[in-house]
Structure formats: structure tokens, C-alpha cells
Amino acid sequence: MCLAIPGKIIERDGNEGVVDYDGARIKVRLDLVDADVGDYVIVHTGFAIDTLSEEDALESIELWRQIGELQDESGQSQ
């Protein structure tokens, strides 16, 4: 099973793009999805493999933030 944090496409050049993860920017391949700048995607091994609605992506990002906060409070490493 793969757990992934959604990222937003901020640049696209052909089948390559840049996805933003809350300030961290990663180059990805976009061959497998029909997505463009402004869309949210899930990335696995450098390839965007699925798109999400903005609502679903933002909800997922918020849940990941909450998990991180809980880990910080309990002293667990991430």
C-alpha cells in the first residue's frame, strides 16, 4: 500500500512538471494523467498516477498535518 500526500502542479512543460508540496518542489512525469497547472496529483516513483479534486486534496493535506502535529506532541519521529 502506498500512502501519498497530494501536491499541486505549478509548472508544466510537455510531459514533465513541477509539483509543490507546501513549499517543497519536485520534478515529476505527467505521462499517466490528464492534468495541468493548478491540478492536484498523487505521485509515486516520480510519476503522477492520479488526480484529485481540490476539495479532496486539501482535506487530505490537512489530515496529514494533524498526524504530524500528533507525532510531534507525542515525541515520535516522523
MDAnalysis code that builds the backbone (N, CA, C; Angstrom):
import MDAnalysis as mda
import numpy as np

u = mda.Universe.empty(234, n_residues=78, atom_resindex=np.repeat(np.arange(78), 3), trajectory=True)
u.add_TopologyAttr("name", ["N", "CA", "C"] * 78)
u.add_TopologyAttr("resid", np.arange(1, 79))
u.add_TopologyAttr("resname", ["MET", "CYS", "LEU", "ALA", "ILE", "PRO", "GLY", "LYS", "ILE", "ILE", "GLU", "ARG", "ASP", "GLY", "ASN", "GLU", "GLY", "VAL", "VAL", "ASP", "TYR", "ASP", "GLY", "ALA", "ARG", "ILE", "LYS", "VAL", "ARG", "LEU", "ASP", "LEU", "VAL", "ASP", "ALA", "ASP", "VAL", "GLY", "ASP", "TYR", "VAL", "ILE", "VAL", "HIS", "THR", "GLY", "PHE", "ALA", "ILE", "ASP", "THR", "LEU", "SER", "GLU", "GLU", "ASP", "ALA", "LEU", "GLU", "SER", "ILE", "GLU", "LEU", "TRP", "ARG", "GLN", "ILE", "GLY", "GLU", "LEU", "GLN", "ASP", "GLU", "SER", "GLY", "GLN", "SER", "GLN"])
u.atoms.positions = np.array([
    [0.837, -1.171, 0.000],
    [0.000, 0.000, 0.000],
    [0.886, 1.239, 0.000],
    [0.465, 2.219, -0.752],
    [1.207, 3.465, -0.854],
    [0.392, 4.589, -0.215],
    [1.000, 5.301, 0.713],
    [0.369, 6.468, 1.306],
    [1.027, 7.687, 0.692],
    [0.218, 8.584, 0.150],
    [0.792, 9.725, -0.549],
    [0.110, 11.018, -0.152],
    [0.887, 12.071, -0.147],
    [0.377, 13.403, 0.115],
    [0.133, 14.080, -1.233],
    [-1.047, 14.641, -1.438],
    [-1.309, 15.329, -2.705],
    [-0.411, 16.546, -2.867],
    [-0.026, 16.816, -4.104],
    [0.736, 18.014, -4.426],
    [0.073, 18.738, -5.579],
    [0.367, 20.026, -5.709],
    [-0.253, 20.860, -6.738],
    [0.743, 21.112, -7.862],
    [0.310, 20.880, -9.090],
    [1.161, 21.154, -10.246],
    [1.288, 22.668, -10.397],
    [2.525, 23.152, -10.395],
    [2.750, 24.592, -10.528],
    [3.438, 24.956, -11.845],
    [4.015, 23.964, -12.514],
    [4.636, 24.179, -13.825],
    [4.419, 22.936, -14.670],
    [4.304, 23.138, -15.970],
    [4.202, 22.002, -16.886],
    [4.929, 22.347, -18.169],
    [5.724, 21.383, -18.637],
    [6.428, 21.515, -19.916],
    [6.337, 20.161, -20.597],
    [5.361, 20.007, -21.462],
    [5.146, 18.711, -22.109],
    [4.692, 17.693, -21.084],
    [5.410, 16.586, -21.004],
    [5.068, 15.523, -20.061],
    [5.832, 15.619, -18.746],
    [6.498, 16.743, -18.533],
    [7.192, 16.965, -17.267],
    [6.548, 18.145, -16.547],
    [6.616, 18.102, -15.227],
    [6.047, 19.196, -14.461],
    [6.738, 19.336, -13.126],
    [6.351, 20.370, -12.408],
    [6.838, 20.604, -11.056],
    [5.623, 20.604, -10.145],
    [5.713, 19.785, -9.088],
    [4.630, 19.674, -8.118],
    [5.103, 20.293, -6.806],
    [4.234, 21.121, -6.232],
    [4.535, 21.800, -4.976],
    [3.884, 21.057, -3.818],
    [4.696, 20.722, -2.820],
    [4.239, 20.100, -1.579],
    [4.523, 21.070, -0.440],
    [3.649, 22.044, -0.268],
    [3.785, 23.008, 0.826],
    [5.175, 23.649, 0.835],
    [5.643, 24.049, -0.337],
    [6.933, 24.720, -0.459],
    [8.046, 23.857, -1.016],
    [7.943, 22.544, -0.864],
    [8.926, 21.635, -1.460],
    [8.483, 21.368, -2.895],
    [9.365, 21.606, -3.835],
    [9.022, 21.463, -5.251],
    [9.796, 20.305, -5.864],
    [9.041, 19.415, -6.500],
    [9.616, 18.190, -7.045],
    [9.273, 18.075, -8.528],
    [10.273, 17.712, -9.354],
    [10.008, 17.440, -10.767],
    [9.359, 16.072, -10.897],
    [8.317, 15.993, -11.710],
    [7.604, 14.735, -11.900],
    [7.262, 14.544, -13.370],
    [6.966, 13.302, -13.714],
    [6.467, 12.963, -15.048],
    [4.950, 12.997, -15.003],
    [4.340, 13.499, -16.076],
    [2.894, 13.633, -16.145],
    [2.287, 12.781, -17.259],
    [3.030, 11.780, -17.724],
    [2.583, 10.931, -18.826],
    [1.292, 10.170, -18.526],
    [1.061, 9.830, -17.282],
    [-0.015, 8.896, -16.927],
    [-1.321, 9.575, -16.520],
    [-1.332, 10.900, -16.454],
    [-2.539, 11.599, -16.003],
    [-2.910, 12.712, -16.978],
    [-4.166, 13.063, -16.968],
    [-4.653, 14.213, -17.720],
    [-4.773, 15.360, -16.727],
    [-3.686, 16.081, -16.538],
    [-3.637, 17.129, -15.516],
    [-2.817, 18.299, -16.031],
    [-3.088, 19.472, -15.470],
    [-2.384, 20.673, -15.887],
    [-2.089, 21.542, -14.661],
    [-1.461, 22.669, -14.890],
    [-1.127, 23.598, -13.815],
    [-2.384, 23.906, -13.008],
    [-2.254, 23.816, -11.684],
    [-3.364, 24.082, -10.782],
    [-4.060, 22.835, -10.287],
    [-3.822, 21.696, -10.962],
    [-4.433, 20.436, -10.545],
    [-3.617, 19.788, -9.435],
    [-4.297, 19.005, -8.605],
    [-3.643, 18.242, -7.542],
    [-3.452, 16.807, -8.006],
    [-2.278, 16.252, -7.698],
    [-1.955, 14.894, -8.123],
    [-1.321, 14.107, -6.973],
    [-1.379, 12.796, -7.138],
    [-0.657, 11.858, -6.280],
    [0.513, 11.343, -7.106],
    [1.700, 11.337, -6.521],
    [2.915, 10.949, -7.238],
    [3.510, 9.702, -6.601],
    [3.933, 8.768, -7.453],
    [4.623, 7.555, -6.995],
    [5.817, 7.321, -7.902],
    [6.972, 7.158, -7.322],
    [8.242, 6.927, -8.026],
    [8.473, 7.914, -9.161],
    [8.120, 9.180, -8.920],
    [8.388, 10.223, -9.891],
    [7.326, 10.421, -10.956],
    [6.263, 9.626, -10.926],
    [5.184, 9.744, -11.896],
    [3.891, 10.143, -11.198],
    [3.212, 11.160, -11.721],
    [1.866, 11.462, -11.239],
    [0.982, 10.305, -11.689],
    [0.272, 9.684, -10.731],
    [-0.517, 8.496, -11.063],
    [-2.018, 8.714, -10.924],
    [-2.422, 9.824, -10.316],
    [-3.848, 10.089, -10.166],
    [-4.050, 11.566, -9.881],
    [-5.241, 12.053, -10.186],
    [-5.607, 13.426, -9.866],
    [-6.660, 13.414, -8.771],
    [-6.757, 14.532, -8.066],
    [-7.761, 14.695, -7.019],
    [-8.452, 16.037, -7.209],
    [-9.676, 16.112, -6.722],
    [-10.332, 17.421, -6.697],
    [-9.603, 18.274, -5.670],
    [-9.704, 19.581, -5.810],
    [-9.060, 20.469, -4.849],
    [-9.601, 20.216, -3.446],
    [-10.908, 19.994, -3.335],
    [-11.519, 19.745, -2.023],
    [-10.926, 18.506, -1.361],
    [-10.838, 17.402, -2.108],
    [-10.272, 16.173, -1.548],
    [-8.794, 16.334, -1.212],
    [-8.058, 17.027, -2.080],
    [-6.630, 17.227, -1.843],
    [-6.395, 18.041, -0.574],
    [-7.129, 19.141, -0.420],
    [-6.936, 19.988, 0.758],
    [-7.348, 19.270, 2.038],
    [-8.390, 18.449, 1.967],
    [-8.794, 17.666, 3.138],
    [-7.706, 16.672, 3.522],
    [-7.136, 16.007, 2.527],
    [-6.067, 15.044, 2.786],
    [-4.827, 15.731, 3.362],
    [-4.456, 16.880, 2.811],
    [-3.294, 17.625, 3.302],
    [-3.502, 18.024, 4.758],
    [-4.702, 18.473, 5.087],
    [-4.996, 18.855, 6.466],
    [-4.893, 17.656, 7.406],
    [-5.378, 16.504, 6.991],
    [-5.267, 15.298, 7.822],
    [-3.806, 14.926, 8.046],
    [-2.960, 15.031, 7.020],
    [-1.535, 14.747, 7.174],
    [-0.890, 15.729, 8.150],
    [-1.303, 17.004, 8.097],
    [-0.761, 17.997, 9.041],
    [-1.133, 17.624, 10.479],
    [-2.375, 17.192, 10.671],
    [-2.826, 16.801, 12.005],
    [-2.044, 15.594, 12.515],
    [-1.783, 14.636, 11.657],
    [-0.986, 13.463, 12.038],
    [0.412, 13.904, 12.467],
    [1.011, 14.817, 11.697],
    [2.340, 15.323, 12.049],
    [2.346, 16.035, 13.388],
    [1.326, 16.821, 13.660],
    [1.230, 17.511, 14.945],
    [1.098, 16.527, 16.097],
    [0.305, 15.496, 15.910],
    [0.143, 14.480, 16.955],
    [1.458, 13.759, 17.224],
    [2.211, 13.468, 16.171],
    [3.510, 12.819, 16.349],
    [4.472, 13.734, 17.098],
    [4.446, 15.034, 16.738],
    [5.314, 15.992, 17.436],
    [4.978, 16.055, 18.924],
    [3.683, 16.076, 19.227],
    [3.245, 16.157, 20.624],
    [3.637, 14.915, 21.421],
    [3.624, 13.759, 20.763],
    [3.932, 12.519, 21.476],
    [5.433, 12.214, 21.491],
    [6.219, 13.021, 20.778],
    [7.667, 12.820, 20.760],
    [8.132, 11.763, 19.795],
    [7.240, 11.279, 18.929],
    [7.626, 10.288, 17.932],
    [8.294, 10.963, 16.756],
    [9.266, 10.282, 16.166],
    [9.916, 10.841, 14.968],
    [9.049, 10.540, 13.769],
    [9.192, 11.373, 12.742],
    [8.379, 11.208, 11.538],
    [9.089, 10.404, 10.502],
])
